[in-house]
Amino acid sequence: MNEFGPAVVLGLIFGFMWGIGCSLAIMYSIFLGGYRKAIKESLASPQPPRYVKAFEKIQAKRARKSAEPHATS
């Protein structure tokens, strides 16, 4: 068992690091793809309806937030 133990520990450590690294790389590529798509949509000449709806929703949320009285403490 002494000879098998370190191999298992190293396998788990490297496997875990490899798995986490690959997951992070995939998540980052998905994030960048979405970011690029958002930039393209925001610069498009006739903006897509989905972009316009999202933008209006954000503006309404900002307007509500700025209309709230600020609590001072």
All heavy atoms as a GROMACS GRO file, in nm:
protein
  565
    1MET      N    1   0.081  -0.121   0.000
    1MET     CA    2   0.000   0.000   0.000
    1MET      C    3   0.086   0.127   0.000
    1MET      O    4   0.045   0.229  -0.052
    1MET     CB    5  -0.094  -0.005   0.120
    1MET     CG    6  -0.193   0.106   0.125
    1MET     SD    7  -0.310   0.092  -0.009
    1MET     CE    8  -0.407   0.235   0.016
    2ASN      N    9   0.204   0.119   0.058
    2ASN     CA   10   0.292   0.236   0.061
    2ASN      C   11   0.335   0.277  -0.078
    2ASN      O   12   0.354   0.396  -0.105
    2ASN     CB   13   0.416   0.208   0.147
    2ASN     CG   14   0.385   0.221   0.294
    2ASN    OD1   15   0.286   0.283   0.331
    2ASN    ND2   16   0.469   0.162   0.378
    3GLU      N   17   0.352   0.182  -0.166
    3GLU     CA   18   0.394   0.215  -0.302
    3GLU      C   19   0.280   0.269  -0.385
    3GLU      O   20   0.299   0.342  -0.481
    3GLU     CB   21   0.454   0.090  -0.368
    3GLU     CG   22   0.578   0.042  -0.298
    3GLU     CD   23   0.611  -0.101  -0.334
    3GLU    OE1   24   0.541  -0.159  -0.417
    3GLU    OE2   25   0.708  -0.153  -0.278
    4PHE      N   26   0.160   0.230  -0.349
    4PHE     CA   27   0.043   0.270  -0.426
    4PHE      C   28  -0.011   0.406  -0.381
    4PHE      O   29  -0.063   0.484  -0.460
    4PHE     CB   30  -0.066   0.164  -0.412
    4PHE     CG   31  -0.184   0.185  -0.498
    4PHE    CD1   32  -0.173   0.182  -0.637
    4PHE    CD2   33  -0.310   0.211  -0.443
    4PHE    CE1   34  -0.283   0.202  -0.718
    4PHE    CE2   35  -0.419   0.231  -0.523
    4PHE     CZ   36  -0.406   0.226  -0.661
    5GLY      N   37   0.006   0.440  -0.255
    5GLY     CA   38  -0.048   0.562  -0.196
    5GLY      C   39  -0.003   0.691  -0.263
    5GLY      O   40  -0.086   0.773  -0.302
    6PRO      N   41   0.129   0.712  -0.278
    6PRO     CA   42   0.175   0.837  -0.341
    6PRO      C   43   0.126   0.852  -0.486
    6PRO      O   44   0.096   0.963  -0.530
    6PRO     CB   45   0.326   0.827  -0.336
    6PRO     CG   46   0.356   0.733  -0.226
    6PRO     CD   47   0.242   0.637  -0.222
    7ALA      N   48   0.115   0.740  -0.556
    7ALA     CA   49   0.067   0.747  -0.695
    7ALA      C   50  -0.078   0.794  -0.698
    7ALA      O   51  -0.117   0.875  -0.784
    7ALA     CB   52   0.082   0.612  -0.764
    8VAL      N   53  -0.156   0.746  -0.605
    8VAL     CA   54  -0.297   0.787  -0.599
    8VAL      C   55  -0.307   0.935  -0.565
    8VAL      O   56  -0.383   1.010  -0.626
    8VAL     CB   57  -0.374   0.702  -0.495
    8VAL    CG1   58  -0.512   0.759  -0.470
    8VAL    CG2   59  -0.383   0.558  -0.540
    9VAL      N   60  -0.229   0.979  -0.468
    9VAL     CA   61  -0.232   1.119  -0.428
    9VAL      C   62  -0.189   1.209  -0.544
    9VAL      O   63  -0.255   1.309  -0.574
    9VAL     CB   64  -0.143   1.142  -0.304
    9VAL    CG1   65  -0.129   1.290  -0.274
    9VAL    CG2   66  -0.200   1.069  -0.184
   10LEU      N   67  -0.081   1.172  -0.611
   10LEU     CA   68  -0.036   1.252  -0.725
   10LEU      C   69  -0.140   1.249  -0.838
   10LEU      O   70  -0.164   1.351  -0.902
   10LEU     CB   71   0.099   1.202  -0.776
   10LEU     CG   72   0.220   1.235  -0.690
   10LEU    CD1   73   0.344   1.168  -0.744
   10LEU    CD2   74   0.238   1.386  -0.682
   11GLY      N   75  -0.199   1.134  -0.861
   11GLY     CA   76  -0.303   1.125  -0.964
   11GLY      C   77  -0.422   1.213  -0.933
   11GLY      O   78  -0.476   1.280  -1.020
   12LEU      N   79  -0.465   1.213  -0.808
   12LEU     CA   80  -0.577   1.298  -0.769
   12LEU      C   81  -0.542   1.446  -0.781
   12LEU      O   82  -0.622   1.527  -0.829
   12LEU     CB   83  -0.620   1.267  -0.625
   12LEU     CG   84  -0.696   1.136  -0.605
   12LEU    CD1   85  -0.717   1.110  -0.457
   12LEU    CD2   86  -0.829   1.139  -0.679
   13ILE      N   87  -0.421   1.481  -0.737
   13ILE     CA   88  -0.380   1.622  -0.744
   13ILE      C   89  -0.373   1.669  -0.889
   13ILE      O   90  -0.429   1.772  -0.925
   13ILE     CB   91  -0.246   1.642  -0.672
   13ILE    CG1   92  -0.266   1.628  -0.521
   13ILE    CG2   93  -0.188   1.780  -0.704
   13ILE    CD1   94  -0.138   1.627  -0.442
   14PHE      N   95  -0.302   1.591  -0.973
   14PHE     CA   96  -0.290   1.631  -1.114
   14PHE      C   97  -0.424   1.625  -1.186
   14PHE      O   98  -0.455   1.712  -1.268
   14PHE     CB   99  -0.186   1.547  -1.186
   14PHE     CG  100  -0.045   1.581  -1.150
   14PHE    CD1  101   0.043   1.484  -1.107
   14PHE    CD2  102  -0.001   1.711  -1.157
   14PHE    CE1  103   0.173   1.516  -1.072
   14PHE    CE2  104   0.129   1.746  -1.123
   14PHE     CZ  105   0.216   1.647  -1.080
   15GLY      N  106  -0.503   1.525  -1.155
   15GLY     CA  107  -0.636   1.514  -1.217
   15GLY      C  108  -0.724   1.631  -1.179
   15GLY      O  109  -0.796   1.688  -1.262
   16PHE      N  110  -0.722   1.667  -1.053
   16PHE     CA  111  -0.802   1.780  -1.006
   16PHE      C  112  -0.755   1.910  -1.071
   16PHE      O  113  -0.836   1.989  -1.120
   16PHE     CB  114  -0.792   1.790  -0.854
   16PHE     CG  115  -0.878   1.897  -0.794
   16PHE    CD1  116  -1.015   1.882  -0.787
   16PHE    CD2  117  -0.820   2.013  -0.745
   16PHE    CE1  118  -1.094   1.981  -0.732
   16PHE    CE2  119  -0.899   2.111  -0.689
   16PHE     CZ  120  -1.036   2.095  -0.683
   17MET      N  121  -0.624   1.931  -1.076
   17MET     CA  122  -0.571   2.054  -1.136
   17MET      C  123  -0.604   2.059  -1.284
   17MET      O  124  -0.639   2.164  -1.337
   17MET     CB  125  -0.420   2.064  -1.112
   17MET     CG  126  -0.385   2.095  -0.968
   17MET     SD  127  -0.211   2.085  -0.922
   17MET     CE  128  -0.124   2.141  -1.062
   18TRP      N  129  -0.590   1.947  -1.353
   18TRP     CA  130  -0.620   1.941  -1.496
   18TRP      C  131  -0.768   1.970  -1.520
   18TRP      O  132  -0.802   2.046  -1.609
   18TRP     CB  133  -0.581   1.804  -1.551
   18TRP     CG  134  -0.599   1.790  -1.698
   18TRP    CD1  135  -0.708   1.740  -1.761
   18TRP    CD2  136  -0.509   1.830  -1.800
   18TRP    NE1  137  -0.691   1.745  -1.896
   18TRP    CE2  138  -0.569   1.799  -1.923
   18TRP    CE3  139  -0.382   1.887  -1.799
   18TRP    CZ2  140  -0.507   1.824  -2.044
   18TRP    CZ3  141  -0.322   1.911  -1.919
   18TRP    CH2  142  -0.382   1.880  -2.039
   19GLY      N  143  -0.853   1.910  -1.439
   19GLY     CA  144  -0.997   1.929  -1.454
   19GLY      C  145  -1.038   2.074  -1.429
   19GLY      O  146  -1.115   2.132  -1.506
   20ILE      N  147  -0.986   2.131  -1.323
   20ILE     CA  148  -1.019   2.271  -1.292
   20ILE      C  149  -0.964   2.363  -1.400
   20ILE      O  150  -1.031   2.456  -1.445
   20ILE     CB  151  -0.963   2.310  -1.154
   20ILE    CG1  152  -1.031   2.232  -1.044
   20ILE    CG2  153  -0.977   2.460  -1.130
   20ILE    CD1  154  -1.180   2.259  -1.030
   21GLY      N  155  -0.842   2.338  -1.445
   21GLY     CA  156  -0.782   2.422  -1.550
   21GLY      C  157  -0.861   2.417  -1.678
   21GLY      O  158  -0.887   2.520  -1.741
   22CYS      N  159  -0.903   2.298  -1.718
   22CYS     CA  160  -0.983   2.286  -1.840
   22CYS      C  161  -1.118   2.355  -1.825
   22CYS      O  162  -1.166   2.421  -1.916
   22CYS     CB  163  -1.002   2.139  -1.876
   22CYS     SG  164  -0.853   2.060  -1.935
   23SER      N  165  -1.180   2.338  -1.709
   23SER     CA  166  -1.309   2.402  -1.685
   23SER      C  167  -1.297   2.554  -1.692
   23SER      O  168  -1.383   2.621  -1.750
   23SER     CB  169  -1.364   2.362  -1.548
   23SER     OG  170  -1.388   2.224  -1.544
   24LEU      N  171  -1.193   2.608  -1.631
   24LEU     CA  172  -1.173   2.752  -1.635
   24LEU      C  173  -1.148   2.802  -1.776
   24LEU      O  174  -1.197   2.908  -1.815
   24LEU     CB  175  -1.058   2.793  -1.542
   24LEU     CG  176  -1.087   2.781  -1.393
   24LEU    CD1  177  -0.961   2.811  -1.314
   24LEU    CD2  178  -1.201   2.872  -1.351
   25ALA      N  179  -1.072   2.726  -1.853
   25ALA     CA  180  -1.044   2.766  -1.991
   25ALA      C  181  -1.173   2.766  -2.074
   25ALA      O  182  -1.196   2.859  -2.153
   25ALA     CB  183  -0.942   2.670  -2.054
   26ILE      N  184  -1.257   2.668  -2.053
   26ILE     CA  185  -1.384   2.663  -2.127
   26ILE      C  186  -1.475   2.777  -2.085
   26ILE      O  187  -1.536   2.844  -2.169
   26ILE     CB  188  -1.453   2.526  -2.104
   26ILE    CG1  189  -1.373   2.417  -2.175
   26ILE    CG2  190  -1.596   2.529  -2.153
   26ILE    CD1  191  -1.417   2.277  -2.139
   27MET      N  192  -1.485   2.803  -1.955
   27MET     CA  193  -1.570   2.913  -1.908
   27MET      C  194  -1.520   3.047  -1.961
   27MET      O  195  -1.600   3.134  -1.998
   27MET     CB  196  -1.574   2.913  -1.755
   27MET     CG  197  -1.655   2.800  -1.698
   27MET     SD  198  -1.647   2.779  -1.520
   27MET     CE  199  -1.637   2.942  -1.454
   28TYR      N  200  -1.388   3.066  -1.965
   28TYR     CA  201  -1.332   3.191  -2.014
   28TYR      C  202  -1.362   3.209  -2.163
   28TYR      O  203  -1.396   3.319  -2.206
   28TYR     CB  204  -1.181   3.192  -1.988
   28TYR     CG  205  -1.114   3.322  -2.025
   28TYR    CD1  206  -1.140   3.438  -1.955
   28TYR    CD2  207  -1.026   3.329  -2.132
   28TYR    CE1  208  -1.080   3.558  -1.988
   28TYR    CE2  209  -0.964   3.448  -2.167
   28TYR     CZ  210  -0.992   3.561  -2.094
   28TYR     OH  211  -0.932   3.678  -2.128
   29SER      N  212  -1.351   3.100  -2.240
   29SER     CA  213  -1.379   3.112  -2.384
   29SER      C  214  -1.527   3.141  -2.408
   29SER      O  215  -1.562   3.218  -2.498
   29SER     CB  216  -1.336   2.986  -2.458
   29SER     OG  217  -1.412   2.876  -2.419
   30ILE      N  218  -1.616   3.084  -2.327
   30ILE     CA  219  -1.759   3.113  -2.340
   30ILE      C  220  -1.783   3.260  -2.305
   30ILE      O  221  -1.860   3.329  -2.373
   30ILE     CB  222  -1.841   3.019  -2.251
   30ILE    CG1  223  -1.835   2.876  -2.307
   30ILE    CG2  224  -1.985   3.066  -2.240
   30ILE    CD1  225  -1.894   2.772  -2.214
   31PHE      N  226  -1.720   3.307  -2.198
   31PHE     CA  227  -1.735   3.447  -2.157
   31PHE      C  228  -1.690   3.542  -2.268
   31PHE      O  229  -1.759   3.638  -2.301
   31PHE     CB  230  -1.654   3.472  -2.029
   31PHE     CG  231  -1.640   3.617  -1.994
   31PHE    CD1  232  -1.745   3.688  -1.939
   31PHE    CD2  233  -1.521   3.684  -2.020
   31PHE    CE1  234  -1.732   3.821  -1.908
   31PHE    CE2  235  -1.508   3.817  -1.989
   31PHE     CZ  236  -1.613   3.887  -1.933
   32LEU      N  237  -1.572   3.514  -2.325
   32LEU     CA  238  -1.521   3.602  -2.431
   32LEU      C  239  -1.610   3.598  -2.554
   32LEU      O  240  -1.630   3.702  -2.619
   32LEU     CB  241  -1.379   3.562  -2.469
   32LEU     CG  242  -1.270   3.612  -2.376
   32LEU    CD1  243  -1.133   3.572  -2.430
   32LEU    CD2  244  -1.276   3.761  -2.358
   33GLY      N  245  -1.664   3.481  -2.587
   33GLY     CA  246  -1.754   3.472  -2.702
   33GLY      C  247  -1.879   3.557  -2.681
   33GLY      O  248  -1.923   3.628  -2.771
   34GLY      N  249  -1.935   3.551  -2.562
   34GLY     CA  250  -2.052   3.632  -2.530
   34GLY      C  251  -2.020   3.780  -2.528
   34GLY      O  252  -2.099   3.864  -2.572
   35TYR      N  253  -1.903   3.814  -2.477
   35TYR     CA  254  -1.861   3.954  -2.472
   35TYR      C  255  -1.845   4.010  -2.612
   35TYR      O  256  -1.892   4.120  -2.642
   35TYR     CB  257  -1.729   3.964  -2.394
   35TYR     CG  258  -1.682   4.105  -2.374
   35TYR    CD1  259  -1.743   4.188  -2.281
   35TYR    CD2  260  -1.576   4.156  -2.448
   35TYR    CE1  261  -1.700   4.317  -2.262
   35TYR    CE2  262  -1.532   4.284  -2.430
   35TYR     CZ  263  -1.594   4.365  -2.336
   35TYR     OH  264  -1.551   4.493  -2.318
   36ARG      N  265  -1.780   3.933  -2.700
   36ARG     CA  266  -1.762   3.977  -2.839
   36ARG      C  267  -1.898   3.996  -2.907
   36ARG      O  268  -1.919   4.092  -2.980
   36ARG     CB  269  -1.679   3.877  -2.916
   36ARG     CG  270  -1.534   3.879  -2.881
   36ARG     CD  271  -1.454   3.786  -2.970
   36ARG     NE  272  -1.322   3.768  -2.918
   36ARG     CZ  273  -1.276   3.653  -2.871
   36ARG    NH1  274  -1.350   3.544  -2.875
   36ARG    NH2  275  -1.154   3.646  -2.823
   37LYS      N  276  -1.989   3.903  -2.884
   37LYS     CA  277  -2.123   3.911  -2.944
   37LYS      C  278  -2.196   4.036  -2.894
   37LYS      O  279  -2.262   4.106  -2.971
   37LYS     CB  280  -2.202   3.784  -2.910
   37LYS     CG  281  -2.339   3.779  -2.968
   37LYS     CD  282  -2.336   3.758  -3.116
   37LYS     CE  283  -2.477   3.739  -3.168
   37LYS     NZ  284  -2.482   3.732  -3.311
   38ALA      N  285  -2.184   4.065  -2.765
   38ALA     CA  286  -2.249   4.183  -2.709
   38ALA      C  287  -2.193   4.311  -2.770
   38ALA      O  288  -2.269   4.404  -2.801
   38ALA     CB  289  -2.233   4.185  -2.558
   39ILE      N  290  -2.063   4.317  -2.789
   39ILE     CA  291  -2.002   4.436  -2.851
   39ILE      C  292  -2.050   4.452  -2.994
   39ILE      O  293  -2.086   4.562  -3.037
   39ILE     CB  294  -1.847   4.426  -2.846
   39ILE    CG1  295  -1.798   4.428  -2.702
   39ILE    CG2  296  -1.783   4.537  -2.927
   39ILE    CD1  297  -1.826   4.556  -2.628
   40LYS      N  298  -2.054   4.342  -3.069
   40LYS     CA  299  -2.102   4.349  -3.208
   40LYS      C  300  -2.247   4.396  -3.214
   40LYS      O  301  -2.282   4.478  -3.298
   40LYS     CB  302  -2.090   4.212  -3.275
   40LYS     CG  303  -1.950   4.175  -3.312
   40LYS     CD  304  -1.945   4.038  -3.378
   40LYS     CE  305  -1.804   3.995  -3.408
   40LYS     NZ  306  -1.798   3.859  -3.462
   41GLU      N  307  -2.331   4.346  -3.123
   41GLU     CA  308  -2.472   4.387  -3.122
   41GLU      C  309  -2.486   4.534  -3.084
   41GLU      O  310  -2.572   4.604  -3.138
   41GLU     CB  311  -2.552   4.300  -3.026
   41GLU     CG  312  -2.582   4.162  -3.078
   41GLU     CD  313  -2.669   4.082  -2.985
   41GLU    OE1  314  -2.707   4.131  -2.877
   41GLU    OE2  315  -2.702   3.967  -3.022
   42SER      N  316  -2.404   4.581  -2.991
   42SER     CA  317  -2.418   4.720  -2.949
   42SER      C  318  -2.373   4.817  -3.058
   42SER      O  319  -2.417   4.931  -3.062
   42SER     CB  320  -2.338   4.744  -2.821
   42SER     OG  321  -2.200   4.740  -2.847
   43LEU      N  322  -2.283   4.772  -3.146
   43LEU     CA  323  -2.234   4.859  -3.253
   43LEU      C  324  -2.310   4.841  -3.384
   43LEU      O  325  -2.285   4.914  -3.479
   43LEU     CB  326  -2.086   4.832  -3.277
   43LEU     CG  327  -1.993   4.864  -3.159
   43LEU    CD1  328  -1.851   4.822  -3.192
   43LEU    CD2  329  -2.000   5.009  -3.122
   44ALA      N  330  -2.404   4.747  -3.389
   44ALA     CA  331  -2.479   4.721  -3.512
   44ALA      C  332  -2.564   4.842  -3.546
   44ALA      O  333  -2.612   4.915  -3.459
   44ALA     CB  334  -2.566   4.598  -3.496
   45SER      N  335  -2.584   4.864  -3.673
   45SER     CA  336  -2.660   4.980  -3.719
   45SER      C  337  -2.807   4.970  -3.677
   45SER      O  338  -2.853   5.051  -3.600
   45SER     CB  339  -2.645   4.990  -3.871
   45SER     OG  340  -2.687   5.114  -3.917
   46PRO      N  341  -2.884   4.875  -3.727
   46PRO     CA  342  -3.015   4.855  -3.663
   46PRO      C  343  -2.995   4.754  -3.550
   46PRO      O  344  -2.965   4.638  -3.574
   46PRO     CB  345  -3.101   4.797  -3.775
   46PRO     CG  346  -3.005   4.732  -3.867
   46PRO     CD  347  -2.874   4.804  -3.851
   47GLN      N  348  -3.007   4.802  -3.427
   47GLN     CA  349  -2.979   4.714  -3.314
   47GLN      C  350  -3.087   4.607  -3.301
   47GLN      O  351  -3.205   4.635  -3.321
   47GLN     CB  352  -2.968   4.796  -3.187
   47GLN     CG  353  -2.846   4.886  -3.191
   47GLN     CD  354  -2.838   4.977  -3.073
   47GLN    OE1  355  -2.938   5.009  -3.012
   47GLN    NE2  356  -2.717   5.021  -3.043
   48PRO      N  357  -3.047   4.484  -3.266
   48PRO     CA  358  -3.143   4.376  -3.254
   48PRO      C  359  -3.247   4.404  -3.144
   48PRO      O  360  -3.217   4.472  -3.046
   48PRO     CB  361  -3.058   4.255  -3.215
   48PRO     CG  362  -2.918   4.292  -3.247
   48PRO     CD  363  -2.911   4.441  -3.243
   49PRO      N  364  -3.368   4.352  -3.161
   49PRO     CA  365  -3.473   4.377  -3.061
   49PRO      C  366  -3.434   4.328  -2.921
   49PRO      O  367  -3.468   4.392  -2.821
   49PRO     CB  368  -3.593   4.299  -3.114
   49PRO     CG  369  -3.564   4.265  -3.254
   49PRO     CD  370  -3.418   4.275  -3.274
   50ARG      N  371  -3.364   4.218  -2.914
   50ARG     CA  372  -3.322   4.166  -2.784
   50ARG      C  373  -3.228   4.263  -2.713
   50ARG      O  374  -3.239   4.285  -2.592
   50ARG     CB  375  -3.253   4.032  -2.807
   50ARG     CG  376  -3.218   3.960  -2.681
   50ARG     CD  377  -3.168   3.821  -2.713
   50ARG     NE  378  -3.060   3.792  -2.621
   50ARG     CZ  379  -2.953   3.724  -2.648
   50ARG    NH1  380  -2.936   3.673  -2.767
   50ARG    NH2  381  -2.861   3.703  -2.559
   51TYR      N  382  -3.139   4.324  -2.788
   51TYR     CA  383  -3.046   4.423  -2.731
   51TYR      C  384  -3.123   4.546  -2.683
   51TYR      O  385  -3.098   4.597  -2.574
   51TYR     CB  386  -2.941   4.462  -2.835
   51TYR     CG  387  -2.849   4.573  -2.788
   51TYR    CD1  388  -2.739   4.544  -2.709
   51TYR    CD2  389  -2.873   4.705  -2.821
   51TYR    CE1  390  -2.656   4.643  -2.665
   51TYR    CE2  391  -2.790   4.805  -2.777
   51TYR     CZ  392  -2.681   4.774  -2.699
   51TYR     OH  393  -2.599   4.874  -2.654
   52VAL      N  394  -3.218   4.592  -2.764
   52VAL     CA  395  -3.296   4.711  -2.728
   52VAL      C  396  -3.376   4.686  -2.600
   52VAL      O  397  -3.379   4.771  -2.510
   52VAL     CB  398  -3.389   4.752  -2.844
   52VAL    CG1  399  -3.481   4.865  -2.804
   52VAL    CG2  400  -3.305   4.792  -2.966
   53LYS      N  401  -3.438   4.567  -2.590
   53LYS     CA  402  -3.515   4.535  -2.469
   53LYS      C  403  -3.426   4.530  -2.346
   53LYS      O  404  -3.461   4.583  -2.240
   53LYS     CB  405  -3.585   4.400  -2.486
   53LYS     CG  406  -3.707   4.404  -2.573
   53LYS     CD  407  -3.770   4.267  -2.580
   53LYS     CE  408  -3.885   4.264  -2.676
   53LYS     NZ  409  -3.946   4.130  -2.687
   54ALA      N  410  -3.310   4.468  -2.359
   54ALA     CA  411  -3.216   4.459  -2.246
   54ALA      C  412  -3.167   4.597  -2.206
   54ALA      O  413  -3.158   4.629  -2.087
   54ALA     CB  414  -3.100   4.369  -2.281
   55PHE      N  415  -3.139   4.682  -2.304
   55PHE     CA  416  -3.092   4.817  -2.275
   55PHE      C  417  -3.199   4.900  -2.204
   55PHE      O  418  -3.170   4.971  -2.109
   55PHE     CB  419  -3.048   4.884  -2.406
   55PHE     CG  420  -2.973   5.012  -2.385
   55PHE    CD1  421  -2.846   5.012  -2.332
   55PHE    CD2  422  -3.031   5.135  -2.417
   55PHE    CE1  423  -2.776   5.130  -2.312
   55PHE    CE2  424  -2.962   5.252  -2.398
   55PHE     CZ  425  -2.834   5.250  -2.345
   56GLU      N  426  -3.324   4.888  -2.250
   56GLU     CA  427  -3.434   4.960  -2.185
   56GLU      C  428  -3.453   4.912  -2.041
   56GLU      O  429  -3.480   4.992  -1.951
   56GLU     CB  430  -3.562   4.942  -2.265
   56GLU     CG  431  -3.562   5.016  -2.397
   56GLU     CD  432  -3.681   4.982  -2.485
   56GLU    OE1  433  -3.758   4.891  -2.450
   56GLU    OE2  434  -3.696   5.046  -2.590
   57LYS      N  435  -3.440   4.783  -2.021
   57LYS     CA  436  -3.454   4.727  -1.887
   57LYS      C  437  -3.346   4.781  -1.793
   57LYS      O  438  -3.374   4.817  -1.679
   57LYS     CB  439  -3.445   4.574  -1.897
   57LYS     CG  440  -3.486   4.500  -1.775
   57LYS     CD  441  -3.483   4.351  -1.805
   57LYS     CE  442  -3.532   4.270  -1.688
   57LYS     NZ  443  -3.529   4.126  -1.714
   58ILE      N  444  -3.224   4.790  -1.844
   58ILE     CA  445  -3.114   4.843  -1.763
   58ILE      C  446  -3.136   4.991  -1.732
   58ILE      O  447  -3.115   5.035  -1.619
   58ILE     CB  448  -2.979   4.822  -1.836
   58ILE    CG1  449  -2.945   4.673  -1.840
   58ILE    CG2  450  -2.868   4.901  -1.769
   58ILE    CD1  451  -2.829   4.639  -1.930
   59GLN      N  452  -3.182   5.067  -1.832
   59GLN     CA  453  -3.207   5.209  -1.808
   59GLN      C  454  -3.319   5.229  -1.706
   59GLN      O  455  -3.311   5.318  -1.621
   59GLN     CB  456  -3.243   5.278  -1.939
   59GLN     CG  457  -3.123   5.304  -2.027
   59GLN     CD  458  -3.160   5.381  -2.152
   59GLN    OE1  459  -3.268   5.362  -2.207
   59GLN    NE2  460  -3.068   5.464  -2.199
   60ALA      N  461  -3.424   5.146  -1.713
   60ALA     CA  462  -3.534   5.158  -1.617
   60ALA      C  463  -3.485   5.126  -1.476
   60ALA      O  464  -3.522   5.193  -1.379
   60ALA     CB  465  -3.647   5.065  -1.657
   61LYS      N  466  -3.400   5.025  -1.465
   61LYS     CA  467  -3.345   4.987  -1.334
   61LYS      C  468  -3.259   5.099  -1.277
   61LYS      O  469  -3.267   5.132  -1.159
   61LYS     CB  470  -3.264   4.859  -1.348
   61LYS     CG  471  -3.224   4.796  -1.219
   61LYS     CD  472  -3.157   4.662  -1.244
   61LYS     CE  473  -3.128   4.589  -1.117
   61LYS     NZ  474  -3.064   4.459  -1.142
   62ARG      N  475  -3.178   5.162  -1.364
   62ARG     CA  476  -3.095   5.274  -1.319
   62ARG      C  477  -3.181   5.393  -1.277
   62ARG      O  478  -3.150   5.462  -1.180
   62ARG     CB  479  -3.000   5.317  -1.430
   62ARG     CG  480  -2.883   5.227  -1.449
   62ARG     CD  481  -2.791   5.280  -1.555
   62ARG     NE  482  -2.675   5.194  -1.574
   62ARG     CZ  483  -2.588   5.209  -1.669
   62ARG    NH1  484  -2.601   5.307  -1.758
   62ARG    NH2  485  -2.486   5.127  -1.680
   63ALA      N  486  -3.289   5.418  -1.350
   63ALA     CA  487  -3.377   5.530  -1.317
   63ALA      C  488  -3.444   5.507  -1.182
   63ALA      O  489  -3.454   5.599  -1.100
   63ALA     CB  490  -3.481   5.548  -1.426
   64ARG      N  491  -3.489   5.383  -1.158
   64ARG     CA  492  -3.551   5.352  -1.028
   64ARG      C  493  -3.451   5.368  -0.916
   64ARG      O  494  -3.482   5.419  -0.809
   64ARG     CB  495  -3.605   5.208  -1.028
   64ARG     CG  496  -3.736   5.192  -1.097
   64ARG     CD  497  -3.800   5.058  -1.065
   64ARG     NE  498  -3.711   4.944  -1.082
   64ARG     CZ  499  -3.698   4.871  -1.192
   64ARG    NH1  500  -3.771   4.901  -1.298
   64ARG    NH2  501  -3.617   4.768  -1.196
   65LYS      N  502  -3.327   5.323  -0.941
   65LYS     CA  503  -3.225   5.330  -0.838
   65LYS      C  504  -3.188   5.475  -0.806
   65LYS      O  505  -3.167   5.512  -0.690
   65LYS     CB  506  -3.101   5.254  -0.882
   65LYS     CG  507  -3.007   5.219  -0.772
   65LYS     CD  508  -2.899   5.126  -0.822
   65LYS     CE  509  -2.820   5.071  -0.706
   65LYS     NZ  510  -2.718   4.976  -0.749
   66SER      N  511  -3.182   5.560  -0.908
   66SER     CA  512  -3.147   5.700  -0.884
   66SER      C  513  -3.263   5.777  -0.823
   66SER      O  514  -3.242   5.879  -0.757
   66SER     CB  515  -3.102   5.767  -1.014
   66SER     OG  516  -3.210   5.775  -1.105
   67ALA      N  517  -3.387   5.729  -0.840
   67ALA     CA  518  -3.502   5.796  -0.784
   67ALA      C  519  -3.521   5.763  -0.636
   67ALA      O  520  -3.588   5.836  -0.564
   67ALA     CB  521  -3.629   5.758  -0.861
   68GLU      N  522  -3.461   5.655  -0.589
   68GLU     CA  523  -3.473   5.618  -0.448
   68GLU      C  524  -3.400   5.718  -0.362
   68GLU      O  525  -3.293   5.765  -0.396
   68GLU     CB  526  -3.410   5.479  -0.425
   68GLU     CG  527  -3.485   5.364  -0.484
   68GLU     CD  528  -3.414   5.233  -0.460
   68GLU    OE1  529  -3.305   5.232  -0.398
   68GLU    OE2  530  -3.466   5.131  -0.506
   69PRO      N  531  -3.460   5.752  -0.248
   69PRO     CA  532  -3.389   5.841  -0.156
   69PRO      C  533  -3.270   5.766  -0.094
   69PRO      O  534  -3.282   5.650  -0.056
   69PRO     CB  535  -3.493   5.875  -0.050
   69PRO     CG  536  -3.595   5.767  -0.058
   69PRO     CD  537  -3.591   5.715  -0.199
   70HIS      N  538  -3.157   5.833  -0.089
   70HIS     CA  539  -3.038   5.770  -0.035
   70HIS      C  540  -3.043   5.774   0.117
   70HIS      O  541  -3.066   5.878   0.176
   70HIS     CB  542  -2.911   5.840  -0.083
   70HIS     CG  543  -2.891   5.831  -0.231
   70HIS    ND1  544  -2.910   5.714  -0.300
   70HIS    CD2  545  -2.856   5.923  -0.322
   70HIS    CE1  546  -2.885   5.735  -0.429
   70HIS    NE2  547  -2.853   5.862  -0.446
   71ALA      N  548  -3.023   5.659   0.174
   71ALA     CA  549  -3.021   5.650   0.320
   71ALA      C  550  -2.884   5.693   0.371
   71ALA      O  551  -2.782   5.648   0.322
   71ALA     CB  552  -3.051   5.507   0.366
   72THR      N  553  -2.886   5.781   0.468
   72THR     CA  554  -2.759   5.825   0.528
   72THR      C  555  -2.750   5.765   0.666
   72THR      O  556  -2.845   5.766   0.744
   72THR     CB  557  -2.752   5.979   0.537
   72THR    OG1  558  -2.865   6.026   0.611
   72THR    CG2  559  -2.749   6.041   0.401
   73SER      N  560  -2.633   5.713   0.696
   73SER     CA  561  -2.616   5.655   0.829
   73SER      C  562  -2.485   5.697   0.891
   73SER      O  563  -2.401   5.754   0.837
   73SER     CB  564  -2.621   5.503   0.823
   73SER     OG  565  -2.543   5.450   0.721
   0.00000   0.00000   0.00000
